[in-house]
Amino acid sequence: MNNYSKRIQQLPPYPFAELDKKKKALQAQGKDLIDLSIGDPDIPTPRPIVECMQQAVAKAEHHRYPPYAGTVKFREGVARWYMKRFGVQLDPQHEVLALIGSKEGIANAHYAFVDPGDIVLVPTPGYPVYTNATKFALGLPYLMPLHKSHHFLPDLNLIPENIAHKAKMMHLNYPNNPTGAVADPGFFQQAVSFAKQSNVIVCHDAPYTELYFDGHKQPSFLQTPGAKEVGVEFHSLSKTFNMTGWRLGFAVGNADIIRGLATIKMNIDSGQFTAVQEAGIFALDHEEELTPTIRHTYQDRRDVFVEALKKLGFKIDAPKATFYLWMEVPAGQTSATFATHLLDHCEIVATPGTAFGDAGEGFIRFSLTAPKERLLEAAERIKKLQ
Ligand SMILES: Cc1ncc(COP(=O)(O)O)c(C=O)c1O
């Protein structure tokens, strides 16, 4: 049977099928793989959030369909947290929308704003959903390269005027996956000016704002003057509270954009389980108590692994945020050959930079989602090979 829609058929073939096959074969042989390839926290959700959920799940009033946009209580909780954390005022009724994880919100936004042939500005390397969801909506991705020499920020001045004018939407993501780069308020200001000039919607994807290191809090795009006129920000409880499996996120910002996204969602899903939203309110209300331990754990892992890799002669900078290390592959290797080499000879799974687009060539991404001892063991294995 091959009756798949053109949407599915036009997706590029999965480029790492071979690598994946090898990984599965090694796992089946019982090999002790160190998997640093996925951005899925290995640490459980904090106990108090789980306990809040246990109580919430027992309540009969939570067993019915939830409100489409999220409960009023959840949206108020989000607004409360945004004010406390970023000093940004949000109207819970019109400027906050609950999501079943931020991924679905990012993807569905295309159906609300992109018509066939419309251009969407997409950073590369980048989270693959931006490109693939653009294609699903029959839009045309225009790739904005993120270069190390430009601090992995897109150079908005390089976007040709005719493209900028035809563009409907622009994706940005800071702190960034996969590069670990952060944006400063000056860049966000530039993005707002660009968006106003070109009448482009900014979708800022911000699931990593709370995974910052060395005490340097990372900003919200909505702190930028004028940001709410042009854009929305996607947030997630996945990484902030080790809740990837719970599927809870939210979109905040421009009321018209929120309404558009809510209209699409209302027609294809029925909202997130109210008990999960209750646990989410608890998490956000206790963010200041719950996140320092999580941050310290990743910072400690970052310091240990970056130091070990540097000692081995690799070119790597410690990220200021996110749990990703974006490392240049050794001379003579490509992203794919180096990833294969690590898997074959060290039984380490890492993601080749090209998994995030061609512009990721020359890099490899390690996710710090394994205990410190395992990261040190990974460094030992690489050392033995040298
Ligand atoms: C940049 C980025 N955006 C969005 C997401 C989606 O997160 P979730 O759907 O779990 O909220 C991820 C997950 O890895 C991500 O890295």
The ligand as a Gaussian input file, in Angstrom:
#p B3LYP/6-31G(d) Opt

LIG

0 1
 C       13.792000      23.364000      20.226000
 C       12.672000      22.499000      20.688000
 N       11.430000      22.933000      20.570000
 C       10.385000      22.190000      20.966000
 C       10.568000      20.946000      21.516000
 C        9.336000      20.144000      21.880000
 O        9.155000      19.990000      23.227000
 P        7.790000      19.435000      23.823000
 O        6.888000      19.065000      22.684000
 O        8.165000      18.264000      24.647000
 O        7.192000      20.556000      24.622000
 C       11.852000      20.429000      21.649000
 C       12.078000      19.075000      22.158000
 O       13.108000      18.483000      22.067000
 C       12.949000      21.225000      21.228000
 O       14.209000      20.821000      21.338000

